[in-house]
């Protein structure tokens, strides 16, 4: 099984996220990654996994009247 990896720059280019945000996620160990030599590489799918694990549904109160549009 071959594990596909991408660099921080490649991930930033693909997602449109700043490299600094991705580095911060790596530093805080919130994003799966591997260090090879002096480089940091992220497994393909790790950012989607991060988003799925950190996505929250809105809280909707039942039986509350709808707020009228202003």
C-alpha positions as CSV (number, residue, x, y, z in Angstrom):
1,X,0.0,0.0,0.0
2,X,1.6,3.3,-1.1
3,X,0.9,6.3,1.0
4,X,0.5,9.5,-1.0
5,X,1.9,12.6,0.7
6,X,1.9,16.3,-0.1
7,X,4.0,19.1,1.2
8,X,2.6,22.0,3.1
9,X,2.9,24.2,0.0
10,X,1.0,21.6,-2.2
11,X,-1.7,21.4,0.5
12,X,-1.9,25.2,0.7
13,X,-2.2,25.4,-3.1
14,X,-4.9,22.8,-3.2
15,X,-7.0,24.2,-0.4
16,X,-6.4,27.9,-0.7
17,X,-5.4,28.0,3.0
18,X,-2.3,30.0,4.1
19,X,0.8,27.9,4.6
20,X,1.1,29.4,8.1
21,X,-2.3,28.0,9.1
22,X,-1.3,24.5,8.0
23,X,2.0,24.8,9.8
24,X,0.1,25.9,13.0
25,X,-2.1,22.8,12.7
26,X,1.0,20.6,12.3
27,X,2.8,22.3,15.3
28,X,-0.3,21.8,17.5
29,X,-0.5,18.2,16.3
30,X,-4.1,18.7,15.0
31,X,-3.2,17.5,11.5
32,X,-1.7,14.1,10.7
33,X,1.7,14.5,9.2
34,X,5.1,12.8,8.9
35,X,8.6,14.3,9.0
36,X,11.0,13.0,6.4
37,X,14.4,14.5,6.5
38,X,13.8,18.2,7.1
39,X,10.4,18.3,5.4
40,X,6.9,17.9,6.7
41,X,4.4,16.0,4.6
42,X,0.7,15.5,5.0
43,X,-1.1,12.3,3.9
44,X,-3.6,12.8,1.2
45,X,-7.0,13.1,2.9
46,X,-5.7,14.3,6.2
47,X,-7.1,17.8,5.8
48,X,-10.5,16.4,4.8
49,X,-10.3,14.2,7.9
50,X,-9.5,17.3,10.1
51,X,-12.4,19.2,8.7
52,X,-14.8,16.3,9.2
53,X,-13.6,15.8,12.8
54,X,-14.0,19.5,13.6
55,X,-17.3,20.3,11.9
56,X,-20.1,21.1,14.2
57,X,-23.8,21.2,13.3
58,X,-25.7,24.3,14.3
59,X,-27.9,24.1,17.4
60,X,-31.5,24.5,16.4
61,X,-34.0,24.9,19.2
62,X,-37.2,23.0,18.7
63,X,-40.6,24.6,19.2
64,X,-39.2,28.1,19.0
65,X,-41.0,30.6,16.8
66,X,-39.2,31.6,13.7
67,X,-37.5,35.0,13.9
68,X,-39.1,37.4,11.5
69,X,-36.9,38.8,8.8
70,X,-35.9,42.5,9.3
